[in-house]
Amino acid sequence: MNWTAIWVTFKLAGLTATALVLIGLPIAYWISFSRRRWKFIVESIVALPLVLPPTVLGFYILVAIGPRSPVGQWYAALVGHPLPFTFEGLLVASILYSLPFAVQPFAAAFEQVDRRLIEASWTLGASKLRTFWKLIVPLSAAGVLTGFVLSFAHTLGEFGVVLMVGGNIEGVTRTVSIDIYDDVQALNYAAAAETAGFLLVISYLVLLAVYAMNRKVWAVWPQK
C-alpha cells in the first residue's frame, strides 16, 4: 500500500472535518434559529455540493482560486506560490465539497434543542454566545459528532474534486482514491484491492463507532 497517500488522505480528512466544525457550527446555528424568509437561499447554497457533479464543483473552485482570480492573486502575493495543485488548495476544495455533510447534521441537532431551555438561559442573563457554547452545543453533541465523522468519512473518498484542484502530486495531493484509480489503470488489481479493502475497513469502523455512541449501546452492559 502507498502509505504516503494514506497519510495525505487522513491528514486532509482530519483538517477538513476540524475546519468544518469551526465553520459549520455558526452556519448551522443561523440556519436553525434565523427567521429570515430568504434563509432557504443559504440552505440551498450549502446543500449544492450534494447534487453538483464533483468535477463541475472542482472546476469552479479551480477558477475561483486560480492565479487570475482575486483570491488566487492575494494568496500568491502572500506566500509566493499559487493555490491550485497544493495541499492548501486541496483543503479549501475539500471544505467546500464536504460542507453540507457537516452543516445539515449540526442544524438538525440544533433544531431538536428545547426552545424553552434557550429562553430560560437568556432570562437568567446568559448571552447568546454563552448559551450557544454552554447549552446548545452540549445538548447537540450527537449531531455535532455525526457531522464531524460524516465530513471526515466523505473526505476519505473524494476523487473528482481532488483530481481537479489538487492533481496527482506524490506526497502533496495524491490521495488514496487517486492511488486506487492509478493502480486500476495500470492493471495492478492486487494493489488496488488491498488499498480499497483497507479504506473500506477504516470507513466502516468510523461509522460503526458513531452509530454505537449515538445509540448508547454500551448502556446495556452491567456496571462493575
URQUI-V491094 format. One record per pair of residues at least 4 apart in sequence whose ideal C-beta (glycine too) atoms are under 7 Angstrom apart, sorted by the first residue. I is the first residue (numbers start at 0). GAP is how many residues later the second one is. If there is no record, write none. Layout:
i=I gap=GAP
i=I gap=GAP
This chain:
i=0 gap=5
i=0 gap=193
i=0 gap=194
i=0 gap=197
i=1 gap=4
i=1 gap=177
i=1 gap=193
i=2 gap=4
i=3 gap=4
i=3 gap=166
i=3 gap=167
i=4 gap=4
i=4 gap=169
i=4 gap=170
i=4 gap=171
i=4 gap=174
i=5 gap=4
i=5 gap=170
i=6 gap=4
i=7 gap=4
i=7 gap=163
i=7 gap=166
i=7 gap=167
i=8 gap=4
i=8 gap=147
i=8 gap=166
i=8 gap=167
i=9 gap=4
i=10 gap=4
i=11 gap=4
i=11 gap=78
i=11 gap=79
i=11 gap=82
i=11 gap=143
i=11 gap=163
i=12 gap=4
i=12 gap=139
i=12 gap=142
i=12 gap=143
i=13 gap=4
i=13 gap=138
i=14 gap=4
i=14 gap=76
i=15 gap=4
i=15 gap=75
i=15 gap=78
i=15 gap=79
i=15 gap=82
i=15 gap=135
i=15 gap=139
i=16 gap=4
i=16 gap=131
i=16 gap=134
i=16 gap=135
i=16 gap=138
i=18 gap=4
i=18 gap=76
i=19 gap=4
i=19 gap=75
i=19 gap=78
i=19 gap=79
i=19 gap=82
i=19 gap=131
i=20 gap=4
i=20 gap=81
i=20 gap=127
i=22 gap=4
i=22 gap=72
i=23 gap=4
i=23 gap=75
i=23 gap=78
i=23 gap=79
i=23 gap=82
i=23 gap=123
i=24 gap=4
i=24 gap=81
i=25 gap=4
i=26 gap=4
i=26 gap=19
i=26 gap=76
i=27 gap=4
i=27 gap=75
i=27 gap=78
i=27 gap=79
i=27 gap=82
i=28 gap=4
i=28 gap=81
i=28 gap=103
i=29 gap=4
i=30 gap=8
i=30 gap=11
i=30 gap=12
i=30 gap=76
i=31 gap=75
i=31 gap=78
i=31 gap=79
i=33 gap=5
i=38 gap=4
i=39 gap=4
i=40 gap=4
i=41 gap=4
i=42 gap=4
i=43 gap=4
i=45 gap=53
i=45 gap=54
i=45 gap=57
i=46 gap=53
i=47 gap=4
i=48 gap=8
i=48 gap=47
i=48 gap=48
i=48 gap=50
i=48 gap=51
i=49 gap=50
i=51 gap=4
i=51 gap=5
i=52 gap=4
i=53 gap=4
i=53 gap=43
i=53 gap=105
i=53 gap=106
i=53 gap=107
i=54 gap=4
i=54 gap=105
i=54 gap=109
i=55 gap=4
i=56 gap=4
i=56 gap=40
i=56 gap=104
i=57 gap=4
i=57 gap=35
i=57 gap=102
i=57 gap=103
i=57 gap=106
i=57 gap=107
i=58 gap=4
i=58 gap=105
i=59 gap=4
i=60 gap=4
i=60 gap=32
i=60 gap=35
i=60 gap=104
i=61 gap=4
i=61 gap=22
i=61 gap=102
i=61 gap=103
i=62 gap=6
i=63 gap=5
i=63 gap=7
i=64 gap=4
i=64 gap=6
i=64 gap=7
i=64 gap=18
i=64 gap=19
i=64 gap=24
i=64 gap=27
i=65 gap=6
i=65 gap=18
i=66 gap=5
i=66 gap=6
i=66 gap=9
i=66 gap=15
i=67 gap=4
i=68 gap=4
i=69 gap=4
i=70 gap=4
i=71 gap=4
i=71 gap=10
i=71 gap=11
i=72 gap=4
i=73 gap=4
i=74 gap=4
i=74 gap=8
i=75 gap=4
i=75 gap=5
i=75 gap=6
i=82 gap=5
i=82 gap=6
i=83 gap=5
i=83 gap=81
i=84 gap=4
i=84 gap=81
i=84 gap=82
i=84 gap=84
i=84 gap=88
i=85 gap=4
i=85 gap=86
i=86 gap=4
i=86 gap=85
i=86 gap=86
i=87 gap=4
i=88 gap=4
i=88 gap=76
i=88 gap=77
i=89 gap=4
i=89 gap=72
i=89 gap=75
i=89 gap=76
i=89 gap=83
i=90 gap=4
i=91 gap=4
i=92 gap=4
i=92 gap=68
i=92 gap=72
i=93 gap=4
i=93 gap=61
i=93 gap=64
i=93 gap=67
i=94 gap=4
i=96 gap=61
i=96 gap=64
i=97 gap=4
i=97 gap=53
i=97 gap=56
i=97 gap=57
i=98 gap=4
i=99 gap=4
i=100 gap=46
i=100 gap=49
i=100 gap=50
i=100 gap=53
i=101 gap=4
i=101 gap=45
i=101 gap=46
i=101 gap=48
i=101 gap=49
i=102 gap=4
i=103 gap=4
i=104 gap=4
i=104 gap=38
i=104 gap=41
i=104 gap=42
i=104 gap=45
i=105 gap=4
i=105 gap=37
i=105 gap=38
i=105 gap=41
i=106 gap=4
i=107 gap=35
i=108 gap=31
i=108 gap=33
i=108 gap=34
i=108 gap=35
i=109 gap=26
i=109 gap=30
i=112 gap=4
i=112 gap=5
i=112 gap=23
i=112 gap=26
i=112 gap=27
i=114 gap=4
i=115 gap=4
i=116 gap=4
i=116 gap=18
i=117 gap=4
i=117 gap=13
i=117 gap=17
i=117 gap=18
i=118 gap=4
i=119 gap=4
i=120 gap=5
i=120 gap=10
i=120 gap=14
i=121 gap=4
i=121 gap=9
i=125 gap=4
i=125 gap=5
i=126 gap=4
i=127 gap=4
i=128 gap=4
i=129 gap=4
i=130 gap=4
i=130 gap=5
i=131 gap=4
i=131 gap=5
i=132 gap=4
i=133 gap=4
i=134 gap=4
i=135 gap=4
i=136 gap=7
i=139 gap=4
i=140 gap=4
i=141 gap=4
i=141 gap=72
i=142 gap=4
i=143 gap=4
i=144 gap=4
i=144 gap=65
i=144 gap=68
i=145 gap=4
i=145 gap=64
i=145 gap=68
i=146 gap=4
i=147 gap=4
i=148 gap=4
i=148 gap=57
i=148 gap=61
i=149 gap=4
i=150 gap=4
i=151 gap=4
i=151 gap=54
i=152 gap=50
i=152 gap=53
i=152 gap=54
i=155 gap=43
i=155 gap=47
i=156 gap=20
i=157 gap=4
i=157 gap=17
i=157 gap=19
i=158 gap=4
i=158 gap=18
i=158 gap=22
i=159 gap=4
i=160 gap=4
i=161 gap=4
i=161 gap=11
i=161 gap=13
i=161 gap=15
i=161 gap=16
i=162 gap=4
i=162 gap=5
i=162 gap=15
i=165 gap=7
i=166 gap=6
i=167 gap=5
i=167 gap=6
i=167 gap=10
i=168 gap=4
i=168 gap=5
i=169 gap=4
i=173 gap=4
i=173 gap=5
i=174 gap=4
i=175 gap=4
i=175 gap=19
i=175 gap=23
i=176 gap=4
i=177 gap=4
i=178 gap=4
i=178 gap=16
i=179 gap=4
i=179 gap=12
i=179 gap=15
i=179 gap=16
i=180 gap=4
i=181 gap=4
i=182 gap=5
i=182 gap=8
i=182 gap=9
i=183 gap=5
i=183 gap=8
i=187 gap=4
i=188 gap=4
i=189 gap=4
i=190 gap=4
i=191 gap=4
i=192 gap=4
i=193 gap=4
i=194 gap=4
i=195 gap=4
i=196 gap=4
i=197 gap=4
i=198 gap=4
i=199 gap=4
i=200 gap=4
i=201 gap=4
i=202 gap=4
i=203 gap=4
i=204 gap=4
i=205 gap=4
i=206 gap=4
i=207 gap=4
i=208 gap=4
i=209 gap=4
i=210 gap=4
i=211 gap=5
